[in-house]
């Protein structure tokens, strides 16, 4: 360890040596993945007897490192400079170098992001709430990174596609565009989208992460404030757009603007990543041209979490809580039991671990299988039957009756097409939660009265036609497989 005068000869070489050792130790402690994602672009700007100046290219990186590793960085540097009092971490993009090597303030904001901030300022002056400012982006959770994302069979493809998108070089032509990830609640969609955003920010790429709600509020505020052009130009000037919860995008005008933005970005070779709770074909509120554009990219579904992945998630959560509460001990048998019982989603797993901690801490009872059964009772749900989609019904009915999907959606009125079409509409009404108008739109844009007529027709026929009733039961079993 040393405590040198920063003016002594050879100080620069000493600084470089200290920094080299700090980086090597940090890389060994956190692992290659975490180091590459968060620390590879951190640079030494200067070191004195009491302070070390480090810089990173983005404020996101600065905030994340300050939140998670400020104390550890200080400890590592104190092993090199014993009297060190603080680490100063600054954003490199906000400084330039003067001829003497000292930093001086400079404005180097990208034009597109400057336009974003100007549009945001105008919206604020017009009295728009902060949450309506889409261009400022939705907040990112520093915990939701690739380093904390657990990979299993259910999400391996989504994870691989997301990593490839996040790690693409600036200016590279996207391979998967748009990348569309869909899954039920609590399967990790938001985690993987924010991980892409964090990783892209770490590589100094201009990205914007928005929820669909934030996009809607921002566009409406821009219209009211007469700054819609600046809003559009700002959105189309970024390198990557990430939209979460697309199922909440409502309104014809908003959807039109979203479609224009999507087309402009994809056509310009800019990356678009979208997540929703359903595939594009099942988002009934979206216009056909939006669904068509989304379907033209890579669609990836995150399946329900398998038991092995649920077990790993629980083990990770328990280890994290044990670090905060040393007396909290969950036997391996209890963790395995909870992984088998709580099968719905990752949020239920979090809830289960938090309940075990609360009961253990508040009652002083040890964590046992019996206690686990008590506290997670309402999280243990019967397995849901397979979710049936209109697309599944069209596929099964078309194969069973030897007619094409195009025939079922067409206006053909021949007997060999009309009956299968009516049966398909009947199954769609009885086996899905779709409304009559939604089903009509899925069947070639028919009116809801046409669907109602088909449903009533088949309901009447099955009462007296045993063969048809059995046929429909066969179709239902095929759809449940």
Phi, psi and omega in degrees: 000152182219159174221083191261163170281125183297345182268354184292152180301143178080008181301322180299318178295321178296317178302314181298322179294315177302313184296321177301313181292319178300315181295319180297317180292320179296316179299319180294325182285314189267343182094159186296318183298310181295318181298315181296322183288323192242336188241349186298331183261007177281134183234154176272123178261339179170157180218135175235183181292338184240346183213143174243133179256120176243156178223151177227160187283341183224156178292331178298314178299315180301311182297319182293315181294320179296322181289325190251332190227012182300313182294320182292320177299317179298318180296318179296320179289328179292336174292339178264318181234101193295330183269008184299136182253331184203159172250127176257116181251121183233166181269120185294326182292349181263006180225155169233168182260130173281167182305326181278005177091351180280144178288146173223150182299145176207156178255109181236023180298139178298143182306319182296318181289329176297318178297323177301311183294323178296318178297321180295318181297319179296321179296321180294319179297329181279001178090010179289143179292154182300327183289347179274357183275089182296323188293341178281351179084154174278152183295145177256138178270119183297347179279341187266080181235172176296329181296333182256004181270121181270131186254134175221188180299324186292333186234010186298317181294316179299318180297315181297316179296319181295318179297319180295320178296314185293326187264005179296144179292149178302131179087353180288146179289125182298139177277321181243107185211118354284155171268121185241117181247127178229147182188166177289179182293135173081016180263357174108015180298310183296321179302312185289326177292317179291329176298320176300315182298314180298314182295321178294319177299321180297338178260016176062030176270145181276102182238159177224121177255124183223143164279157179300324179297318180295321177300314181298310182298320180296318181292316179297318179297320180295322177297315181295326185268005180058037178236029183297324181296316179297322178301311182295315182296322180295315180298323184275359179264002182270169180272329182211136177244128180240120182242126180253150176057052183299337182298345181266004180285115186236157173096130184298316182295318180296317180296322178298315180295320178299318180296317178298316180296316179301312180298316182297317181292313181296315181296332180272004179077023177265145185283138173234130177234132185226144175230147178205172181272358180216164174291158182306321182297338182263358178273085188298331185283349179279145176292154184302321184291329177290314179300320181296317181294320180294320182292345181280353178262209178262119177260126181230130177256134170270117184281167174306144185294127178285163186301319181300318179290321177300321179297316180294322177298314180297317180299321179294315180296317180297317180298320180295317180290327179294327178295327179276329183232085187306333181279354184277115182230124178242111180302152181301325180296324179289318179300315179297320180297314180296321180298326179285327187273320184265103191244356189288301184196176183294329180292324176296325178295317176301315179299321180297314181294319179297323178292319177300317179297313182299313181293323178294315184287320186277328182257344182077004179284142175291153180280118180231171176299321181297316178296318180301317179300323179294313191276340181253014186307315184281352177269350179270109185241148177298147180301131179290144173295159181303131180288123183261134180249159178301323178300320178297318181297315179300319181294312184292315181295317181298318179291319184295321184260001177068031175242156182278160176298322179299322178297318180298328182268352184277182178262011180299140185243016179290152186301323183288351178252321185299313183295310176303322179297316179296320178296318179298318178295319179299315179295322179297323181286324186271337186250353177235172179264011182290143177282167178302314178298321180296316179297318178302317179296324181287339179258057174076024177076033180281159177286152182296334179292329177295319179294316180299319178299316180296317181297313181294324179300311182291321177302318179292320183292320184292340179296323183245358182245096184297322181298317179294320178301317179292324179299316181293324177296321177299315180298320179297318179296320178299321181288333181277345183288000000 
